[in-house]
Amino acid sequence: MVVQVLVVDDSEIVRRGLSDVIESSPELHVVAQAWDGRSAVEAARRLAPDVALVDIRMPGVDGLKATRELRALPHPPKVVILTTFGKDEYVDEAVRAGASGFLLKDTPPEELLRAVLGVAAGRATLDPAVTGRVLDTLAEQAPQLDAREQAALATLTDRELEVLRLVGRGLSNADIGKALHITEGTVKGQVSRLLAKLDADNRVQAARLAYRAGLER
């Protein structure tokens, strides 16, 4: 099945560039382009894309509000935030709003394609070279763990804490399996249980918690 992608950016040049890259893959199709959050939500409601690439900084309805509204739709797309990675003060909120990952706007085409396909398959975009830098900023900006988060961490086994640490470092299931000498299928099950215990929507939110708890260091 071809993955339907919505491209959202206020720059027409960026939209066209991203769309050209996405259309270069037979597994992906740009179902629509949108120039701000409002037009993005309208397009997503009408066309039900699988993945939305959303610029975090846009006039009017920005990427943060758009992420919240997109994730609240009856058929919500997975959201990947596009950033130039300055000091995007909304990044932490975007994670909590349900973003599945981050891509720099100058991400190499092959990495962008791999990330979109991965997110569509349910894997967060956690490339250490990209998301790791974003999460470093989150760790600096985010407050201390609250009581609910501390209680959730306390329920984790030693193995689950180790898996969480590796998720925080941006490792894929395959890489976690190699590090722990277990199968990728076993890791997938452990990550699913881990997310449920942490009440996290995706791996990015779990990685955020790992960073704030200092587990990835």
Phi, psi and omega in degrees: 000134180282132180282126181270127187239136173254127180254124186234113178199143182283350178264121180297324180297316179295316179302314181295318180298313179297318181297319179298318179296312182298318181290348178287346179261130178292347181268355184232151176214132176279109182279335179192159171241147179222149187257351175201178184297322182295312179293331178294314181295320178298316179294318181294321178296324183279323191249347178050059178293160179278323183224140174241124172268116191237122174293133183284334183247105179219150176291157180074239178278109185279181183296329180295306179296321179299319179299313179302314183288323178296317181289344180269356180292157178302324176237078188287136173282157168288139184248127173245124182278133174261130183216151171271357181052067166270245172238069183292104184289347182266000185300314181300317180293326179296322176298312181292336178283348176116011177298139182269357178164186184223144172227136170287147181295340177259022175302135178304144183308316182296326178289321177299314180298316179297320181294315181296316178296321179294316179297319179299329180274002177099008179257131179289154177279098184233050175291121182305329182286342182247293184294330180302319179292323177296315182292331174301318178293321179299320181298325179286325186274328190287150178286176177296160178300138177274177185298322181295318180292320178296320179294320179295316178299325182293340180276350185281142174284170178301319180294319179295323176295322179292319177298317179298320179299318181287326173298319179297334178275357177089015182283145175283171177301319180298317181291323177296319178301317179295319182294325184258359179061045176226167183284157178298324178298320178296318178299317180303316178295319180293321178295319179299315179294323179297314179299320180296316180296325182273355184056042181257138180285331184201179184292331179295317178296321177294320178296321177302316179294320179299317179297314183293331178274354179077019185282333186279352185279000000 
